[in-house]
Amino acid sequence: MKQPLVSVIVTCYNQAHCIANTLESIVSQTYTNWECVIVDDGSMDTSAEVIKEFIKDDTRFTYLFQDNQGVSRARNKGFTIAKGDFINFLDGDDTFLPNKLQEQVQVFEDNPEIAVCICDHQHFLAQKDAYVHYTYETLEPNPLRQIIYSWQQGLAFPLHAVLYNRKLWTEAEQPYPEDYEGRSEDWIFNILVALKNKTYYFLNEVLCTYHHDDTNYTTEIYNSAGSAIHAAFYIHPYLPAEFQTDFLDHTIRKSMNRFLESKKVEILHSSGNWRLGNRISKPLFWLKKKLNF
């Protein structure tokens, strides 16, 4: 029996420093029946040269360049030429573990009723050069309410953790709305997919890595909180009546609370007491480690 084709759609913008690592994680898959569509969204660094050199001897890759139009249009462009039975989006700085596609395709074969398979993931913190794993809510088979109310606080998964059945979308449909300008586009996308009322499956295995750069934590939280409010006003008209009453108020309160909590942490870290406590506690932790307490 022929293996189904998986289309991996990689979007890249000025990621020459890491795109080869991302592409290597695709080549290293134990599942071999895949194609990769790379959409370069107007990179001004050497991304094009790095990509072309990497893929020159592998016909499974297709490289496309477009003037900078944003990640949503880049993903849609890759989607329009993808031929796979399954779709996996992947940003140019993130990676798969070697058995990701194999494990998720098997889930679909064992559970033909599902349309979306989400695996667990780990985080790589570049500033600390460390891998960490966080525990989130267990994903429900129909997670619309979770995605609407618990996103980024209780429930979270990066886009590349998800393998989609291509039949989720009609031939004329584009996955990402192109009339939305702003961040939090993945949250909007996840809500739109969940609104299709198809069955999800959570694969409780860490099969991919979400990479974090050295962006300032408080600045990132501020941007994320603001963009969530902007996205909420966009997605609100699409929601069923049961969510219309409190969705906007809930999102605004949650976003403001996230920002206020981050500011409290920032103030604490910058305080004299915090710095003094660090100076006192570090030698104690070192001594404890040496004495094997």
Contacts in CASP RR format, 6 or more apart in sequence:
PFRMAT RR
TARGET T0000
AUTHOR 0000-0000-0000
METHOD contacts of the structure
MODEL  1
MKQPLVSVIVTCYNQAHCIANTLESIVSQTYTNWECVIVDDGSMDTSAEV
IKEFIKDDTRFTYLFQDNQGVSRARNKGFTIAKGDFINFLDGDDTFLPNK
LQEQVQVFEDNPEIAVCICDHQHFLAQKDAYVHYTYETLEPNPLRQIIYS
WQQGLAFPLHAVLYNRKLWTEAEQPYPEDYEGRSEDWIFNILVALKNKTY
YFLNEVLCTYHHDDTNYTTEIYNSAGSAIHAAFYIHPYLPAEFQTDFLDH
TIRKSMNRFLESKKVEILHSSGNWRLGNRISKPLFWLKKKLNF
2 33 0 8 1.000
3 31 0 8 1.000
3 32 0 8 1.000
3 33 0 8 1.000
3 105 0 8 1.000
4 33 0 8 1.000
4 84 0 8 1.000
4 85 0 8 1.000
4 86 0 8 1.000
4 105 0 8 1.000
4 108 0 8 1.000
5 33 0 8 1.000
5 34 0 8 1.000
5 35 0 8 1.000
5 83 0 8 1.000
5 84 0 8 1.000
5 85 0 8 1.000
5 86 0 8 1.000
6 31 0 8 1.000
6 33 0 8 1.000
6 34 0 8 1.000
6 35 0 8 1.000
6 84 0 8 1.000
6 85 0 8 1.000
6 86 0 8 1.000
6 87 0 8 1.000
6 88 0 8 1.000
6 101 0 8 1.000
6 105 0 8 1.000
6 163 0 8 1.000
7 34 0 8 1.000
7 35 0 8 1.000
7 36 0 8 1.000
7 37 0 8 1.000
7 82 0 8 1.000
7 83 0 8 1.000
7 84 0 8 1.000
7 86 0 8 1.000
7 87 0 8 1.000
7 88 0 8 1.000
7 166 0 8 1.000
8 26 0 8 1.000
8 34 0 8 1.000
8 35 0 8 1.000
8 36 0 8 1.000
8 37 0 8 1.000
8 88 0 8 1.000
8 89 0 8 1.000
8 90 0 8 1.000
9 36 0 8 1.000
9 37 0 8 1.000
9 39 0 8 1.000
9 75 0 8 1.000
9 78 0 8 1.000
9 79 0 8 1.000
9 82 0 8 1.000
9 87 0 8 1.000
9 88 0 8 1.000
9 89 0 8 1.000
9 90 0 8 1.000
10 19 0 8 1.000
10 22 0 8 1.000
10 23 0 8 1.000
10 26 0 8 1.000
10 36 0 8 1.000
10 37 0 8 1.000
10 38 0 8 1.000
10 39 0 8 1.000
10 90 0 8 1.000
10 91 0 8 1.000
10 92 0 8 1.000
11 38 0 8 1.000
11 39 0 8 1.000
11 41 0 8 1.000
11 71 0 8 1.000
11 74 0 8 1.000
11 75 0 8 1.000
11 89 0 8 1.000
11 90 0 8 1.000
11 91 0 8 1.000
11 92 0 8 1.000
12 19 0 8 1.000
12 38 0 8 1.000
12 39 0 8 1.000
12 40 0 8 1.000
12 41 0 8 1.000
12 43 0 8 1.000
12 47 0 8 1.000
12 51 0 8 1.000
12 92 0 8 1.000
13 40 0 8 1.000
13 41 0 8 1.000
13 42 0 8 1.000
13 43 0 8 1.000
13 47 0 8 1.000
13 68 0 8 1.000
13 70 0 8 1.000
13 71 0 8 1.000
13 74 0 8 1.000
14 43 0 8 1.000
14 44 0 8 1.000
14 45 0 8 1.000
14 47 0 8 1.000
15 22 0 8 1.000
15 43 0 8 1.000
15 45 0 8 1.000
15 47 0 8 1.000
15 92 0 8 1.000
15 93 0 8 1.000
16 43 0 8 1.000
16 45 0 8 1.000
16 46 0 8 1.000
16 47 0 8 1.000
16 49 0 8 1.000
16 50 0 8 1.000
18 92 0 8 1.000
18 93 0 8 1.000
18 211 0 8 1.000
19 47 0 8 1.000
19 50 0 8 1.000
19 51 0 8 1.000
19 54 0 8 1.000
19 92 0 8 1.000
19 93 0 8 1.000
20 50 0 8 1.000
20 54 0 8 1.000
21 95 0 8 1.000
22 90 0 8 1.000
22 91 0 8 1.000
22 92 0 8 1.000
22 93 0 8 1.000
22 94 0 8 1.000
22 95 0 8 1.000
23 36 0 8 1.000
23 38 0 8 1.000
23 51 0 8 1.000
23 54 0 8 1.000
23 55 0 8 1.000
23 61 0 8 1.000
24 54 0 8 1.000
25 95 0 8 1.000
25 96 0 8 1.000
25 97 0 8 1.000
25 98 0 8 1.000
26 34 0 8 1.000
26 36 0 8 1.000
26 90 0 8 1.000
26 96 0 8 1.000
27 58 0 8 1.000
28 96 0 8 1.000
28 98 0 8 1.000
29 96 0 8 1.000
29 98 0 8 1.000
29 99 0 8 1.000
29 100 0 8 1.000
29 101 0 8 1.000
29 102 0 8 1.000
30 98 0 8 1.000
30 99 0 8 1.000
30 101 0 8 1.000
30 102 0 8 1.000
31 99 0 8 1.000
31 101 0 8 1.000
31 102 0 8 1.000
31 105 0 8 1.000
34 60 0 8 1.000
34 101 0 8 1.000
35 60 0 8 1.000
35 61 0 8 1.000
35 62 0 8 1.000
35 82 0 8 1.000
35 83 0 8 1.000
35 84 0 8 1.000
36 55 0 8 1.000
36 60 0 8 1.000
36 61 0 8 1.000
36 62 0 8 1.000
37 61 0 8 1.000
37 62 0 8 1.000
37 64 0 8 1.000
37 78 0 8 1.000
37 81 0 8 1.000
37 82 0 8 1.000
38 51 0 8 1.000
38 55 0 8 1.000
38 61 0 8 1.000
38 62 0 8 1.000
38 63 0 8 1.000
38 64 0 8 1.000
39 64 0 8 1.000
39 65 0 8 1.000
39 66 0 8 1.000
39 74 0 8 1.000
39 75 0 8 1.000
39 77 0 8 1.000
39 78 0 8 1.000
40 47 0 8 1.000
40 48 0 8 1.000
40 51 0 8 1.000
40 63 0 8 1.000
40 64 0 8 1.000
40 65 0 8 1.000
40 66 0 8 1.000
41 66 0 8 1.000
41 68 0 8 1.000
41 69 0 8 1.000
41 70 0 8 1.000
41 71 0 8 1.000
41 73 0 8 1.000
41 74 0 8 1.000
42 65 0 8 1.000
42 66 0 8 1.000
42 67 0 8 1.000
42 68 0 8 1.000
48 63 0 8 1.000
48 65 0 8 1.000
51 63 0 8 1.000
52 63 0 8 1.000
54 61 0 8 1.000
55 61 0 8 1.000
55 63 0 8 1.000
62 81 0 8 1.000
64 77 0 8 1.000
64 78 0 8 1.000
64 81 0 8 1.000
66 73 0 8 1.000
66 74 0 8 1.000
66 77 0 8 1.000
71 91 0 8 1.000
71 185 0 8 1.000
72 176 0 8 1.000
72 177 0 8 1.000
72 178 0 8 1.000
72 180 0 8 1.000
72 185 0 8 1.000
72 189 0 8 1.000
73 176 0 8 1.000
73 178 0 8 1.000
75 89 0 8 1.000
75 175 0 8 1.000
75 176 0 8 1.000
76 174 0 8 1.000
76 175 0 8 1.000
76 176 0 8 1.000
76 178 0 8 1.000
79 87 0 8 1.000
79 169 0 8 1.000
79 174 0 8 1.000
79 175 0 8 1.000
80 174 0 8 1.000
82 166 0 8 1.000
84 166 0 8 1.000
85 165 0 8 1.000
85 166 0 8 1.000
86 104 0 8 1.000
86 105 0 8 1.000
86 108 0 8 1.000
86 163 0 8 1.000
86 164 0 8 1.000
86 165 0 8 1.000
86 166 0 8 1.000
87 163 0 8 1.000
87 164 0 8 1.000
87 165 0 8 1.000
87 166 0 8 1.000
87 175 0 8 1.000
88 101 0 8 1.000
88 160 0 8 1.000
88 162 0 8 1.000
88 163 0 8 1.000
88 164 0 8 1.000
89 159 0 8 1.000
89 160 0 8 1.000
89 162 0 8 1.000
90 96 0 8 1.000
90 159 0 8 1.000
90 160 0 8 1.000
91 159 0 8 1.000
91 160 0 8 1.000
93 211 0 8 1.000
93 213 0 8 1.000
94 158 0 8 1.000
94 160 0 8 1.000
94 208 0 8 1.000
94 209 0 8 1.000
94 210 0 8 1.000
94 211 0 8 1.000
95 208 0 8 1.000
95 209 0 8 1.000
95 211 0 8 1.000
96 160 0 8 1.000
96 207 0 8 1.000
96 208 0 8 1.000
96 209 0 8 1.000
97 206 0 8 1.000
97 207 0 8 1.000
97 208 0 8 1.000
97 209 0 8 1.000
99 207 0 8 1.000
100 119 0 8 1.000
100 207 0 8 1.000
100 208 0 8 1.000
101 163 0 8 1.000
103 119 0 8 1.000
103 203 0 8 1.000
103 205 0 8 1.000
103 207 0 8 1.000
104 117 0 8 1.000
104 119 0 8 1.000
104 163 0 8 1.000
104 203 0 8 1.000
104 207 0 8 1.000
105 163 0 8 1.000
107 114 0 8 1.000
107 117 0 8 1.000
107 201 0 8 1.000
107 203 0 8 1.000
108 114 0 8 1.000
108 117 0 8 1.000
108 163 0 8 1.000
108 165 0 8 1.000
111 201 0 8 1.000
113 199 0 8 1.000
114 165 0 8 1.000
114 198 0 8 1.000
114 199 0 8 1.000
114 200 0 8 1.000
114 201 0 8 1.000
115 164 0 8 1.000
115 165 0 8 1.000
115 167 0 8 1.000
115 168 0 8 1.000
115 196 0 8 1.000
115 198 0 8 1.000
115 199 0 8 1.000
115 200 0 8 1.000
116 162 0 8 1.000
116 163 0 8 1.000
116 164 0 8 1.000
116 165 0 8 1.000
116 168 0 8 1.000
116 193 0 8 1.000
116 198 0 8 1.000
116 199 0 8 1.000
116 200 0 8 1.000
116 201 0 8 1.000
117 162 0 8 1.000
117 163 0 8 1.000
117 200 0 8 1.000
117 201 0 8 1.000
117 203 0 8 1.000
118 139 0 8 1.000
118 157 0 8 1.000
118 161 0 8 1.000
118 162 0 8 1.000
118 163 0 8 1.000
118 200 0 8 1.000
118 201 0 8 1.000
118 202 0 8 1.000
118 203 0 8 1.000
119 161 0 8 1.000
119 162 0 8 1.000
119 163 0 8 1.000
119 202 0 8 1.000
119 203 0 8 1.000
119 205 0 8 1.000
119 206 0 8 1.000
119 207 0 8 1.000
119 208 0 8 1.000
120 133 0 8 1.000
120 161 0 8 1.000
120 202 0 8 1.000
120 203 0 8 1.000
120 204 0 8 1.000
120 205 0 8 1.000
120 206 0 8 1.000
120 207 0 8 1.000
121 157 0 8 1.000
121 158 0 8 1.000
121 161 0 8 1.000
121 206 0 8 1.000
121 207 0 8 1.000
121 208 0 8 1.000
121 209 0 8 1.000
121 210 0 8 1.000
122 131 0 8 1.000
122 132 0 8 1.000
122 133 0 8 1.000
122 206 0 8 1.000
122 208 0 8 1.000
122 209 0 8 1.000
122 210 0 8 1.000
123 131 0 8 1.000
123 132 0 8 1.000
123 133 0 8 1.000
123 134 0 8 1.000
123 209 0 8 1.000
123 210 0 8 1.000
123 211 0 8 1.000
123 212 0 8 1.000
124 130 0 8 1.000
124 131 0 8 1.000
124 209 0 8 1.000
124 210 0 8 1.000
124 211 0 8 1.000
124 212 0 8 1.000
125 131 0 8 1.000
125 132 0 8 1.000
125 212 0 8 1.000
126 211 0 8 1.000
126 212 0 8 1.000
126 213 0 8 1.000
126 214 0 8 1.000
127 212 0 8 1.000
127 213 0 8 1.000
127 214 0 8 1.000
131 209 0 8 1.000
133 206 0 8 1.000
134 156 0 8 1.000
136 154 0 8 1.000
136 155 0 8 1.000
136 156 0 8 1.000
136 157 0 8 1.000
137 146 0 8 1.000
137 150 0 8 1.000
137 154 0 8 1.000
137 155 0 8 1.000
138 202 0 8 1.000
139 146 0 8 1.000
139 155 0 8 1.000
139 157 0 8 1.000
139 200 0 8 1.000
139 202 0 8 1.000
140 146 0 8 1.000
140 200 0 8 1.000
141 199 0 8 1.000
141 200 0 8 1.000
141 201 0 8 1.000
142 194 0 8 1.000
142 197 0 8 1.000
142 199 0 8 1.000
142 200 0 8 1.000
143 155 0 8 1.000
143 194 0 8 1.000
143 200 0 8 1.000
144 191 0 8 1.000
144 194 0 8 1.000
144 195 0 8 1.000
144 197 0 8 1.000
145 243 0 8 1.000
146 155 0 8 1.000
147 155 0 8 1.000
147 187 0 8 1.000
147 190 0 8 1.000
147 191 0 8 1.000
147 194 0 8 1.000
148 191 0 8 1.000
148 194 0 8 1.000
148 239 0 8 1.000
148 243 0 8 1.000
148 247 0 8 1.000
149 250 0 8 1.000
151 187 0 8 1.000
151 190 0 8 1.000
151 228 0 8 1.000
152 187 0 8 1.000
152 224 0 8 1.000
152 228 0 8 1.000
152 258 0 8 1.000
153 254 0 8 1.000
153 258 0 8 1.000
158 208 0 8 1.000
158 210 0 8 1.000
159 186 0 8 1.000
159 189 0 8 1.000
160 208 0 8 1.000
160 210 0 8 1.000
161 207 0 8 1.000
161 208 0 8 1.000
161 210 0 8 1.000
164 193 0 8 1.000
165 198 0 8 1.000
168 193 0 8 1.000
168 196 0 8 1.000
168 198 0 8 1.000
169 175 0 8 1.000
175 189 0 8 1.000
175 192 0 8 1.000
175 193 0 8 1.000
176 185 0 8 1.000
176 189 0 8 1.000
177 188 0 8 1.000
177 189 0 8 1.000
177 192 0 8 1.000
177 234 0 8 1.000
180 188 0 8 1.000
180 231 0 8 1.000
180 234 0 8 1.000
182 227 0 8 1.000
182 230 0 8 1.000
182 231 0 8 1.000
183 223 0 8 1.000
183 224 0 8 1.000
183 227 0 8 1.000
183 230 0 8 1.000
183 231 0 8 1.000
184 224 0 8 1.000
184 227 0 8 1.000
184 228 0 8 1.000
184 230 0 8 1.000
184 231 0 8 1.000
185 231 0 8 1.000
187 228 0 8 1.000
187 231 0 8 1.000
187 235 0 8 1.000
188 231 0 8 1.000
188 234 0 8 1.000
188 235 0 8 1.000
191 235 0 8 1.000
191 238 0 8 1.000
191 239 0 8 1.000
192 235 0 8 1.000
192 238 0 8 1.000
194 200 0 8 1.000
195 238 0 8 1.000
195 239 0 8 1.000
195 240 0 8 1.000
217 262 0 8 1.000
217 265 0 8 1.000
217 266 0 8 1.000
218 262 0 8 1.000
218 263 0 8 1.000
218 265 0 8 1.000
218 266 0 8 1.000
221 258 0 8 1.000
221 259 0 8 1.000
221 262 0 8 1.000
222 259 0 8 1.000
222 262 0 8 1.000
224 255 0 8 1.000
224 258 0 8 1.000
225 255 0 8 1.000
225 256 0 8 1.000
225 258 0 8 1.000
225 259 0 8 1.000
226 255 0 8 1.000
226 259 0 8 1.000
228 251 0 8 1.000
228 254 0 8 1.000
228 255 0 8 1.000
229 251 0 8 1.000
229 252 0 8 1.000
229 255 0 8 1.000
232 247 0 8 1.000
232 248 0 8 1.000
232 251 0 8 1.000
232 252 0 8 1.000
233 248 0 8 1.000
236 244 0 8 1.000
236 247 0 8 1.000
236 248 0 8 1.000
239 247 0 8 1.000
268 274 0 8 1.000
END
